[in-house]
Amino acid sequence: MTFTAVPLTLYPDMFPGPLGHSMAGRALESGTWRCAPVQIRDFAADKHRTVDDTPAGGGAGMVLKADVLGAAIDHAAATHPGLPLLAMTPRGKPVTQARVRELARGPGAIILCGRFEGFDERIFDARPIEQVSMGDIILSGGEMGALLLLDACIRLLPGVMGAASSGDDESFENGLLEYPHYTRPVDWEGHAIPDVLRSGDHAKIAAWRREQAERDTSARRPDLWAAYVADRDGR
């Protein structure tokens, strides 16, 4: 099964963009995944190909029109049946690594990329769209968020990272931030690799890495730490 990414966007030339390089680029060339962006403007009905209008009730900015979005979504869903439909929006639910893994196990995704002040809300009432966010930040458009989401999925596709276990200890996979890493030289500007990592004692190394992961998670991400402790103590 080939993972298919279908960004709905006003800027299809942004895809695959950085995903055409490195691991994702090699996977694209090999056919592990494919990218089929759709130009939203193609579904505007007037001669000016208008995709936005002023917000009802007044206010700054412009809003993407529900009728144009609906037509673009329907085309993508008919062309790529069975793909989940997502919309990148700061009003969406933050994406988790668990959700990324679910998407990576599937056939791909249709991803609606917003611009201006966002979407006419009626599109979410009329179509089964999962609203997602890549964090508590505001971007110029949904394309950068879609690229982040796709990169997170593509790297998990079979064979993309090489060894199947490559991502097992990464941040968020086990409820913790990843432990710190070191490499040669042993001493650099007065800073040395911790002795335990050069001991050859794999049990001690594993224990040290777990301790470091717990320490950093507790200090840097108290939200993750609270969830981790609750899950650990509830077992």
N, C-alpha and C positions, 0 to 999 in steps of 0.2 A: 504494500500500500504506500503510495506517495503522499506525503503531507502537503496539502495545498493551501497556500496563503492567498486570500482574496481581499486586498485592501480596497475599500471604497473611498475615493479621495479626489480632491480637486487638483492634486499634484502627483499623478501616477509616476512621473519621472523620478520621484524620491525613492522608488522601489525597484530593485532590491537594495539600492544604495549600499551602505556598509555591509549588508548581508551578502553582497556579492564577493566578499573577500574572506580570507582565512578559512576557518573550519566551515562556516556556513556557506561560503562561496564554493568550496570544494564539494560540499554536499549538494549544492544547487547544480553544479556541473555534472555530478554523477547521477542526478535524478532522484536523490533521496527526498527532496522537496521541490516544489515549484511555486513560482510567484506569478499571479494573474491579476494585476491591479485593474480596477474599473474606474473610469472617469465619470464622476457624478454629473458633471455638466452635460454629458451626452444625453441625459434624461430630462433636461429642461424642455418645456413645451413651446416657449416663445422664441421669436427670431433672434433675440438678444442672448439666449441661453442663460436666463436668469436663474440663479440657484438660491438667492437669499432675499430677504425683505426686512422692513423695519419691525421692531418688536411691538406686539399688541400691548396697548397700555402706555406706550412711550418708553423712552430710555435710550441710552447710547448703544451704538453698534448695530449689527445686523444679525439675523437669525436664518439658519438654513431651513428651507421650505420643506414641509412634510410631504407634499405631493411629489416633488423631485426625488427626495430621499426614498420614498416608498417605491417609486418606479425603479430606482437603481438597486434597491435591496431585492425586489422581486426578480429582477433580471439575474442578479448574482445567485440567488437561491435556486432559480430554475436551471441555471447553467452549471451550478455546483451543488447538486442536491445532497442533503445529509450533513452539510457543514454547519456547526453552531454559529450563531450570529452574535457578535459582540460590538459594542460601541465604546470608543475611548472617550471618557469624560471625567472631569474632576469630581463630578457628583456620583460617580460609580463606586462600587465596592472595591477596596484595594486588592490587587491581585496577590495571591500567596504562591509559594513554591508548590504547595499541594495542588492548587488549581492549574499551575503550569504543567505539572506532571500529567494531570488528567487530559489537558488539551494535547500534549505531545503524544499521548497514547491513541489519540483519535485521528480522523482523516484530515484535519486542518481547521481553518476558521475563516469566516467572512468577518472583516473588521472595518467598521464604519469610523472614519476619521473626521472629527469635527473641525470647524473653523469659525472665525468671528465670535459671536456670543454663544454659539452652540446650536443645538437642534430644537426645532419645534417639538414640544413635549408630546404632541399627539402621535409622533412616530413610535414612541414606546408603548402607547396604549394599543396601537394597531398592529404591531409586529412583535414577535417573541425575541426581544433583544436583551442580552445580558450587558448591563452597564458596568464597566470596569475602569479602574484608575491605577496608574503606576506610582502613585504617591501624592502627598499633600503639596503639590506644586502646580503652577499654571504654565502651560506651554503655548506657543503660538498656534499650534494645531495638533490634531491627534496622530499625525504621521509619526512623530518621534516616539510617542508612546507605543504605537503599533510596532515600530521597529524594535523597541525594547522587549515587548512581549514576544514577538516572533523569534528574536535571538534566544530568549530564555527557553522557548520550546524547541527550536531547531537543534540546539546543542545536546538535547536529551534524546534525539532520534537515534535509532540503532546505528552504530558504527561511526557516528559523527565525532565523538570524543575518543574513539579508540576502545580502551578497556571499558567494559560495561560498568565497572565499579568506580570509575573516575570521579563521579559526582557524589558518592555516598557520604563523604565526610564534610561536604561543603556547608556553608552557612545556610540555615533554615531547614536543612534536610532532616535533622534530628531534633529540632526545636531550639538549637543553640547556634551562636555564631561559630565560625570555623576557628580552630586553634591557629596560632601564628606559625609561620614557616621561616626556615633559614637555609642558606646554602653557602658554599665556599666563596671567599676565604673564611677560615675559622675565626680569625681576628680581623676586624675592620674598624679603624678609627677608635680603637680602645673598647669596642663592643665585641664580645665573644659569643659564639653559639653556645647555648646552655649545655652544660656537661652531660645531662641525661640523654640528649639527642646523639651524643657520640659514645654512649656507653655500650651499645649493642644489646641492651636488655630490653626486649620488645614489650614486656609487661610493664616495666617502669615507664617506657616511652608512651605507651597507650594511656597509662594513668596520668602522666604529666599533661598530655594533650587534652584529656577530658577536664582536668583541673583548670587549664588555661581557658578552654572554651567556656566553662561555667563562670570563671572569673570575669572574662570579657563581656559575656552576655549580661551578667548581673550589673556590671558597671555601665555598659553602653546602651543596653536595650532592656530596661526594667519591665517593659510590657511583655517581651518574649520570655524573660526570666520568670515572671509571675505565672505565665501559662505553662512553662516547662515544669516548674515546681509543683503546680497543681496537678499536672498529668502524672509526674513521677510519684507524688505522694498518694495519688488515687489508685495506683496499680496494686 
